[in-house]
């Protein structure tokens, strides 16, 4: 006699309960399909697609059809963990597989989390081939085996995981609202309010004022003993010949994270003796560094751990008179639309990609009194603390959801002699 426990411990092959839907349409607009999704529209670890392309406006060669409710899986570079739920019908890249439940044994609401599981991605990575752009295939994914609970357990599990996902969405919107609030607080604090104020600031001369605060160039804030802006050495493929396991840190573009943190995890180094010949490229704690290429405008402050590091060719160091401009206030300016807009203006006026030192020296910022700068920074810090609290909630939700998912939907390969 088969017990309920034995039923819940049953392992199945992926293709026993899931189908890879292969529907195509060469005239999607004529067929009433208006939107398309490429891999760039799917965010890692996010089941919700918030961006897509317009088939009426854009010329694309996609012919693969997806339908509302199907699970979209990025088969190229599977390590990016791109899985999403389709909330409308459309066309997608051939690098996206379209899954749907085909068996009454599988609750459709659970399928996205099966595809999101570590076991499924491990299988996808193990079956991927190609050096530059590895891809997996349905012919190999279909063999994946995983634990399939009873339908009652699946319904409960899907409810828990979707609830966690909804809470994560709520907190993510809170973060977005706090980020908007942060920008508004900064703008109001320095007088950047109103529809035309931003353009007014950029059109002002350096001696003009805005709501009583000087609008100054970065160049005018020069520190007497250092260049206000300096671009570093170590550019091109030959730079790597200087890199060592020990010695002086060389800061590169990839050391500035998307969130504006300085990450030294993969920092490269050069011999101290070689670094001694490059003194003018050193940074001090709280110097500002900004990307001049690739991730142009990504900016952070130098942490104490990076004191006396060197900067690479595509980083620009901004060193100013700190008695006139507080480091964190300067960073807030660089994170605001005021500087971002000036970066975009540079890009629009030139054919080169990125910034040079002249561009950065000519950037304009409002300059309140030193006391007022500290007040503004304190207000922004208070908002940042709230953002950190909410992001911690998101991280905990991710952890709980992952633990539940992996406990209930583990792969047969992860068991000792598991699966039948």
KOLFI-415579 format. One line per 3 residues: number of its first residue (from 1); their letters; for each residue x negated, y negated, z of C-alpha. Coordinates in nm, 3 decimals, padded with zeros to 5 digits. Each point is the difference from the previous one (the first is absolute). Example, Ala and Ser with C-alpha at 12.3 -4.5 7.8 and 13.67 -1.06 7.14 Angstrom:
! KOLFI-415579
1) AS) -01.230:00.450:00.780; -00.137:-00.344:-00.066 $
END
This chain:
! KOLFI-415579
1) XXX) 00.000:00.000:00.000; -00.137:-00.346:-00.101; -00.006:-00.257:00.277 $
4) XXX) 00.048:-00.374:-00.033; -00.363:-00.049:00.103; -00.114:00.219:-00.286 $
7) XXX) 00.213:-00.199:-00.246; -00.150:-00.325:00.123; -00.353:00.137:-00.039 $
10) XXX) 00.053:00.094:-00.366; -00.251:-00.136:-00.249; 00.100:-00.087:-00.356 $
13) XXX) -00.176:-00.102:-00.318; 00.056:-00.359:-00.103; 00.157:00.096:-00.334 $
16) XXX) 00.247:00.232:00.176; 00.188:-00.300:00.136; -00.127:-00.294:-00.211 $
19) XXX) -00.001:-00.071:-00.372; -00.225:-00.231:-00.197; 00.246:-00.189:-00.218 $
22) XXX) -00.123:-00.060:-00.353; 00.239:-00.243:-00.163; -00.117:-00.242:-00.269 $
25) XXX) 00.145:-00.290:-00.192; -00.175:-00.174:-00.290; 00.254:-00.284:-00.018 $
28) XXX) 00.050:-00.080:00.371; 00.151:-00.348:-00.044; 00.253:00.130:-00.251 $
31) XXX) 00.081:00.275:00.251; 00.077:-00.262:00.266; -00.326:00.030:00.195 $
34) XXX) -00.147:-00.339:00.093; -00.276:00.069:00.254; -00.324:00.197:00.003 $
37) XXX) -00.235:00.114:00.276; -00.373:00.052:-00.033; -00.242:00.126:00.262 $
40) XXX) -00.079:-00.362:00.085; 00.358:-00.046:00.119; -00.020:00.279:00.262 $
43) XXX) -00.172:-00.089:00.326; -00.195:00.268:00.191; 00.193:00.146:00.295 $
46) XXX) 00.313:-00.200:-00.093; 00.312:00.180:-00.122; 00.161:-00.323:-00.120 $
49) XXX) -00.067:-00.161:-00.338; 00.028:-00.378:00.029; -00.148:-00.093:-00.339 $
52) XXX) 00.052:00.125:-00.354; -00.037:-00.111:-00.360; 00.262:-00.131:-00.242 $
55) XXX) 00.043:00.213:-00.313; 00.175:-00.286:-00.179; -00.298:-00.234:00.051 $
58) XXX) -00.305:00.230:00.008; -00.128:00.228:-00.271; -00.075:00.343:00.148 $
61) XXX) -00.047:00.341:-00.154; 00.163:00.192:00.287; 00.270:00.250:-00.099 $
64) XXX) 00.038:00.206:00.320; 00.341:-00.054:00.164; 00.064:-00.001:00.373 $
67) XXX) 00.338:-00.004:00.168; 00.125:-00.153:00.323; -00.071:00.227:00.296 $
70) XXX) -00.296:00.180:-00.155; -00.338:00.008:00.173; -00.280:-00.168:-00.194 $
73) XXX) -00.347:00.146:00.055; -00.323:-00.150:-00.135; -00.198:00.292:-00.138 $
76) XXX) -00.302:-00.213:-00.093; -00.242:-00.070:00.285; 00.223:00.187:00.243 $
79) XXX) -00.220:-00.113:00.290; 00.185:-00.334:-00.024; 00.310:00.179:00.138 $
82) XXX) 00.252:-00.172:-00.225; 00.351:00.138:00.054; 00.327:-00.190:-00.035 $
85) XXX) 00.376:00.040:-00.028; 00.163:-00.125:-00.320; 00.286:-00.237:00.085 $
88) XXX) 00.100:-00.055:-00.364; -00.035:00.166:-00.340; -00.295:-00.097:-00.217 $
91) XXX) -00.314:00.098:-00.188; -00.331:00.087:00.166; -00.361:00.072:-00.080 $
94) XXX) -00.097:00.350:-00.109; -00.230:00.000:00.304; 00.312:00.020:00.218 $
97) XXX) 00.180:00.329:00.061; 00.373:-00.006:00.073; 00.122:00.251:00.258 $
100) XXX) 00.349:00.093:00.112; 00.146:00.277:00.216; 00.127:00.291:-00.208 $
103) XXX) 00.104:00.243:00.273; 00.280:-00.030:00.258; -00.257:00.129:00.248 $
106) XXX) -00.176:-00.340:-00.008; 00.163:-00.313:00.143; -00.075:-00.273:-00.263 $
109) XXX) -00.068:-00.264:00.268; -00.294:00.204:00.128; -00.179:00.034:-00.335 $
112) XXX) -00.186:-00.337:00.019; -00.157:00.098:00.330; -00.107:00.341:-00.131 $
115) XXX) -00.180:-00.177:-00.284; -00.146:-00.249:00.251; -00.139:00.275:00.221 $
118) XXX) -00.371:00.054:00.050; 00.029:00.357:-00.123; 00.150:-00.105:-00.332 $
121) XXX) -00.264:-00.267:-00.056; -00.279:00.238:00.095; 00.135:00.241:-00.262 $
124) XXX) 00.027:-00.282:-00.257; -00.361:-00.105:00.063; -00.128:00.358:-00.011 $
127) XXX) 00.167:00.049:-00.339; -00.106:-00.333:-00.153; -00.257:-00.009:-00.278 $
130) XXX) -00.190:-00.276:-00.177; -00.289:-00.207:00.135; 00.107:-00.361:-00.065 $
133) XXX) 00.376:00.034:00.029; 00.085:00.341:00.149; 00.350:00.131:-00.064 $
136) XXX) 00.201:00.293:00.127; 00.276:00.175:-00.196; 00.341:00.150:00.065 $
139) XXX) -00.134:00.339:-00.111; -00.218:-00.006:00.311; 00.218:-00.196:00.241 $
142) XXX) 00.286:00.246:-00.044; -00.203:00.267:00.181; -00.018:-00.202:00.322 $
145) XXX) 00.157:00.191:00.291; 00.145:-00.161:00.308; 00.222:00.075:00.299 $
148) XXX) 00.368:-00.057:-00.075; 00.217:-00.033:00.312; 00.369:00.087:00.009 $
151) XXX) 00.239:-00.245:-00.167; 00.119:-00.123:00.339; -00.358:-00.066:00.105 $
154) XXX) -00.075:-00.166:-00.335; 00.296:-00.237:00.043; -00.115:-00.093:00.350 $
157) XXX) -00.361:-00.041:-00.113; 00.095:-00.219:-00.297; 00.213:-00.216:00.230 $
160) XXX) -00.287:-00.053:00.242; -00.253:-00.079:-00.270; 00.230:-00.237:-00.188 $
163) XXX) 00.082:-00.176:00.328; -00.371:-00.049:00.061; -00.037:-00.129:-00.354 $
166) XXX) 00.287:-00.249:00.050; -00.158:-00.125:00.322; -00.332:-00.040:-00.181 $
169) XXX) 00.172:-00.205:-00.271; 00.159:-00.221:00.264; -00.333:-00.064:00.172 $
172) XXX) -00.170:-00.060:-00.335; 00.255:-00.271:-00.077; -00.072:-00.149:00.342 $
175) XXX) -00.370:-00.016:-00.090; 00.083:-00.173:-00.329; 00.216:-00.253:00.184 $
178) XXX) -00.273:-00.067:00.255; -00.251:-00.052:-00.282; 00.239:-00.250:-00.160 $
181) XXX) 00.042:-00.168:00.338; -00.376:-00.022:00.038; -00.030:-00.176:-00.335 $
184) XXX) 00.282:-00.239:00.089; -00.153:-00.085:00.338; -00.335:-00.074:-00.163 $
187) XXX) 00.154:-00.214:-00.273; 00.210:-00.204:00.241; -00.294:-00.042:00.238 $
190) XXX) -00.214:-00.164:-00.270; 00.282:-00.185:-00.175; 00.037:00.234:-00.299 $
193) XXX) 00.379:-00.012:-00.015; 00.232:-00.096:-00.282; 00.019:00.111:-00.361 $
196) XXX) -00.274:-00.223:-00.137; -00.241:-00.026:00.292; -00.229:00.282:-00.115 $
199) XXX) -00.055:-00.159:-00.341; -00.030:-00.343:00.165; -00.288:00.124:00.217 $
202) XXX) -00.183:00.146:-00.298; 00.035:-00.326:-00.193; -00.128:-00.219:00.285 $
205) XXX) -00.350:-00.139:00.019; -00.214:00.118:00.289; 00.043:-00.324:00.192 $
208) XXX) 00.379:00.006:-00.014; 00.206:00.108:00.297; 00.306:00.213:00.048 $
211) XXX) 00.217:-00.054:00.310; -00.300:-00.154:00.171; -00.239:00.289:-00.069 $
214) XXX) -00.295:-00.031:-00.236; 00.006:00.214:-00.312; -00.363:00.096:-00.055 $
217) XXX) -00.205:00.223:-00.225; -00.186:00.303:00.129; -00.320:-00.166:-00.123 $
220) XXX) 00.055:-00.300:00.228; -00.006:00.228:00.306; -00.363:00.095:-00.056 $
223) XXX) -00.209:00.112:00.293; -00.317:-00.206:00.016; -00.235:00.300:00.017 $
226) XXX) 00.168:00.231:-00.252; 00.158:-00.007:-00.342; 00.375:-00.026:00.035 $
229) XXX) 00.048:00.272:-00.263; -00.241:00.272:-00.103; 00.040:00.296:-00.233 $
232) XXX) -00.213:00.306:00.075; -00.247:00.222:-00.190; 00.025:00.377:-00.059 $
235) XXX) 00.214:-00.003:-00.311; 00.013:00.260:-00.275; -00.099:00.365:-00.013 $
238) XXX) -00.365:-00.066:00.090; 00.096:-00.128:00.344; 00.039:00.351:00.134 $
241) XXX) -00.376:00.062:-00.024; -00.040:-00.224:00.307; 00.261:00.177:00.212 $
244) XXX) -00.108:00.209:00.298; 00.159:00.196:00.283; -00.145:-00.235:00.259 $
247) XXX) -00.076:-00.370:00.015; 00.190:-00.324:-00.060; 00.366:00.018:-00.101 $
250) XXX) 00.097:-00.127:-00.346; 00.363:-00.112:-00.011; 00.187:00.086:-00.320 $
253) XXX) 00.347:-00.067:-00.137; 00.129:00.339:00.112; -00.085:-00.086:00.362 $
256) XXX) 00.291:-00.247:00.004; 00.323:00.192:00.047; 00.333:-00.085:-00.157 $
259) XXX) 00.119:-00.131:00.336; -00.297:-00.235:00.037; -00.210:00.206:00.240 $
262) XXX) -00.374:00.059:-00.024; -00.057:00.376:-00.022; -00.363:00.111:00.039 $
265) XXX) 00.073:00.373:-00.024; -00.166:00.040:-00.342; -00.235:-00.298:00.020 $
268) XXX) -00.327:00.035:-00.192; -00.336:-00.114:00.137; -00.342:-00.116:-00.115 $
271) XXX) -00.340:00.015:00.169; -00.047:-00.273:00.259; -00.322:-00.101:-00.177 $
274) XXX) 00.188:-00.057:-00.326; 00.281:-00.181:00.183; -00.259:-00.241:00.145 $
277) XXX) -00.065:-00.132:-00.353; 00.368:-00.087:-00.041; 00.064:-00.218:00.303 $
280) XXX) 00.226:-00.246:-00.182; 00.250:00.277:-00.070; 00.051:00.089:00.367 $
283) XXX) 00.328:-00.056:00.179; 00.080:-00.105:00.353; 00.286:00.116:00.214 $
286) XXX) 00.318:-00.186:-00.103; -00.134:-00.102:-00.340; 00.275:00.041:-00.259 $
289) XXX) -00.057:00.237:-00.291; 00.229:00.025:-00.302; 00.003:00.229:-00.304 $
292) XXX) -00.106:-00.174:-00.321; 00.079:00.297:-00.227; 00.238:00.298:-00.018 $
295) XXX) 00.211:-00.069:00.312; -00.046:-00.375:-00.051; 00.102:-00.205:00.301 $
298) XXX) -00.004:00.286:00.250; -00.150:-00.174:00.302; -00.114:00.071:00.355 $
301) XXX) -00.229:-00.126:00.276; -00.333:00.161:00.079; 00.028:00.205:00.319 $
304) XXX) -00.272:-00.001:00.270; -00.101:00.350:-00.115; -00.092:-00.145:-00.341 $
307) XXX) -00.207:-00.289:00.138; -00.307:-00.057:-00.223; 00.131:00.228:-00.276 $
310) XXX) -00.059:-00.091:-00.364; 00.270:-00.063:-00.259; 00.016:00.168:-00.340 $
313) XXX) 00.027:-00.180:-00.332; 00.380:-00.003:-00.020; 00.059:-00.136:00.349 $
316) XXX) -00.002:-00.372:00.075; -00.102:-00.112:00.347; 00.156:-00.320:00.131 $
319) XXX) -00.188:-00.158:00.288; 00.142:-00.327:00.133; -00.055:-00.240:00.288 $
322) XXX) 00.194:00.175:00.274; 00.033:-00.317:00.205; 00.224:-00.127:-00.280 $
325) XXX) 00.166:00.319:-00.121; 00.082:00.294:00.226; -00.083:00.333:-00.167 $
328) XXX) 00.341:00.156:00.053; 00.173:-00.314:-00.127; -00.209:00.020:-00.318 $
331) XXX) 00.096:00.368:-00.034; 00.369:-00.094:00.037; -00.043:-00.250:-00.285 $
334) XXX) -00.153:00.270:-00.222; 00.286:00.237:00.082; 00.261:-00.263:-00.081 $
337) XXX) 00.166:-00.071:-00.338; -00.196:-00.328:-00.004; -00.332:00.173:-00.077 $
340) XXX) 00.158:00.289:-00.190; 00.166:-00.252:-00.230; -00.335:-00.171:-00.061 $
343) XXX) -00.155:00.336:-00.084; 00.274:00.062:-00.254; -00.056:-00.347:-00.146 $
346) XXX) -00.369:00.084:-00.052; 00.093:00.325:-00.174; 00.249:-00.179:-00.223 $
349) XXX) -00.253:-00.262:-00.111; -00.289:00.234:-00.080; -00.058:00.319:-00.195 $
352) XXX) -00.236:00.148:00.257; 00.123:00.249:00.255; -00.034:-00.121:00.356 $
355) XXX) -00.151:-00.295:00.185; -00.335:-00.172:00.023; -00.145:-00.216:00.275 $
358) XXX) 00.106:-00.326:-00.168; 00.361:00.118:00.002; -00.006:00.072:00.371 $
361) XXX) -00.184:-00.323:00.086; 00.276:-00.197:-00.173; 00.288:00.171:00.181 $
364) XXX) 00.205:-00.250:00.203; 00.139:00.060:00.349; 00.182:-00.219:00.256 $
367) XXX) -00.228:-00.072:00.296; 00.178:-00.084:00.329; -00.195:-00.085:00.313 $
370) XXX) -00.204:00.275:00.163; 00.252:00.020:00.286; 00.290:00.030:-00.242 $
373) XXX) -00.181:00.272:-00.193; -00.028:00.206:00.320; 00.372:-00.050:00.069 $
376) XXX) 00.086:00.122:-00.349; -00.226:00.303:00.037; 00.163:00.085:00.335 $
379) XXX) 00.344:-00.008:-00.162; -00.117:00.225:-00.281; -00.168:00.237:00.248 $
382) XXX) 00.329:00.039:00.188; 00.175:00.102:-00.322; -00.286:00.236:-00.088 $
385) XXX) 00.042:00.171:00.337; 00.368:00.063:-00.078; -00.096:00.137:-00.340 $
388) XXX) -00.245:00.241:00.167; 00.271:00.118:00.239; 00.244:00.071:-00.283 $
391) XXX) -00.269:00.170:-00.210; -00.078:00.221:00.300; 00.367:00.109:00.000 $
394) XXX) -00.031:00.087:-00.369; -00.315:00.201:00.065; 00.168:00.193:00.282 $
397) XXX) 00.299:00.076:-00.223; -00.235:00.127:-00.271; -00.177:00.222:00.252 $
400) XXX) 00.321:00.145:00.145; 00.147:00.063:-00.345; -00.318:00.169:-00.118 $
403) XXX) -00.018:00.225:00.309; 00.363:00.108:-00.044; -00.037:00.051:-00.374 $
406) XXX) -00.318:00.204:00.025; 00.131:00.209:00.289; 00.321:00.095:-00.180 $
409) XXX) -00.118:00.016:-00.364; -00.346:00.146:00.021; -00.142:00.188:-00.297 $
412) XXX) -00.044:00.377:-00.015; -00.369:-00.053:-00.065; -00.041:-00.174:00.335 $
415) XXX) 00.124:00.308:00.187; -00.209:00.297:00.099; 00.101:00.255:-00.259 $
418) XXX) 00.321:-00.204:-00.049; 00.270:00.024:-00.260; 00.172:00.276:-00.184 $
END
